[in-house]
Amino acid sequence: MIQLVNPPKNTWAELSKRPTLPTENLDANVRAILTDVQKRGDAAVLEYTEKFDQAKLTTLAVSQAEIDASEFEIDIELRTAIEVAKNAIYKFHESQREVPEMVETTPGVRCWRESRPIQRVGIYIPGGTAPLFSTVLMLGIPAQLAGCSEVVLCTPPNAEGKIHPAIRYAAKRIGIKQIFAVGGVQAIAALTFGTESIPAVLKIFGPGNQYVTAAKQLALQYGVAIDMPAGPSEVLVIADKHANPEFIAADLLSQAEHGADSQVVLLSDSAKIIEQAINQVKKQLELVPRASLAAAALANSKAIRFENLVDCFAFSNAFAPEHLILALENAAEYRSLVQNAGSVFLGKYSCESAGDYASGTNHTLPTNGYARQYSGVSLDSFIKKITFQEIDVQGIQNLGPSIEILAAAEGLQAHKNAVTLRLQQIKKLNS
């Protein structure tokens, strides 16, 4: 890890830049794939699947028989753990339901909001170097709770054209029936435009690499909404002298092992803790099966010592991490200092892995500094809020004159007239 001491504020923006893998003409290449899939549908998707995933398929849909077989392809311990995670995620997202509250803004004028599900949503589950079946739960459960009538899941196949059984099993447990063996840009293109096999959706969810993220952002230009620009994983740890160096190292490595473009950052006011944590990282790295990926991420990661914790929080807010771990004594007392973060973990036992799997919070979070303006996925991500208003005779009499004045001041005579006609009729009826 790159070690720094008290870097001046004018360098923070540069230090907050995330590492990127070399990608020449990324947007042009992504746009070309989207256009091709838009024109040729399944044929293009099948060609790109063979090219990028080395899987020669004749059909994109995963059969119900394959979905049902998943239960016998994973062991009972994993099935039980998936159930534990499912229940926690369901419970937390169920708590996010809102009861409509009617407000009388003026006597006779009642306003409220009601939720409606987004009818067709697409969820993208990365395959790549790790099958993220946990993301199936994180996206599928709030979609189910929201009442989305159609959920379309896309995930890349392996070289044999198969989907990992844990992904199929997790999808089955939450009632997802439409699963397609397609990943990468071609999956986002298929969800955007629709093909002969894959339905077009109204909103696309799920993390991915730089290509998938670019494809999602381009999908916006075609009228398809997205959850957020969710790219490579990242974690930032703020630690004081009371922190456990072994825990810190494990948390840093848990994100570094996602891939070479992951980002991990350690901030502390204690030089001793930084030294001990880095030594632990080196020691634990030898035990990580994905050590080469983790080492590549660590080469671009930073350990920074500041004079005090206030400066640590200031840098963290500038960085706006996806995951923020407060490895601090009395960590909860520092919550008010957090302004920008996707999800926060308080205290030495709140490991980021808990949020990734089974604490209940959603792990689909803004990365690359987007926590400054985006929230993580929640039940609200799968619904629209529709406002209602009901105005009775008393209400239009109370509010009408002000509306007439406001409309006239903007030069919108028809707006004014819509009120005036009603007031005149009421006057006639009362005369």
Summary of the structure (lengths in Angstrom):
residues: 431
radius of gyration: 25.6
end to end distance: 83.4
largest distance: 90.3
contacts: 1468
relative contact order: 0.15
helix: 49%
strand: 17%
